[in-house]
Amino acid sequence: MSIFNAMNVGCDGLRVHAARLDLASKNIANIDTPNYTRKIPMVVSTDRTSFLSVMNQMKESVFGPGSLPYSSGSVALSGVVEDPTLGERIYKPGHPDADENGYIRTSNVDPLVEMSDAIMAQRAYEASLAIITLSKSMADKAATIGS
């Protein structure tokens, strides 16, 4: 894997985890919004090498030098889905969002879950930033070797 590929992996991670953090903050901001449905980011791996193929390649080469296959994977945000769980029903007959029986549905956002998701997204963002920083450092060292 080249230094630029590593930087691209870090950049992909920055984009995905920034979007995760953005969704968590939107969910937290809408905790008290009636009928709001929690949004969940769908993060997928873009690695095209399966675990089984890696193990088969390693088995065939009997763990010889250079037996680890090249992996060009990264992460991507494949979409956003809504949480199917329903919020609590509260009787508020004068509320503009009330149904014909006078009930509103609260949001299904759990602040503890959202804070946990935000912390995990922040740490993953920091890890992606560290990949870019280390790749830049390696490129700087490589540039000074030839001089």
Secondary structure, DSSP 8 states (H G I E B T S, - for coil): --HHHHHHHHHHHHHHHHHHHHHHHHHHHTTTSTT---EEEEEEE-----HHHHHHHHHHTTT-TT-S------EEEEEEEE------EEE-TTSTT--TTSEEE-----HHHHHHHHHHHHHHHHHHHHHHHHHHHHHHHHHHH--
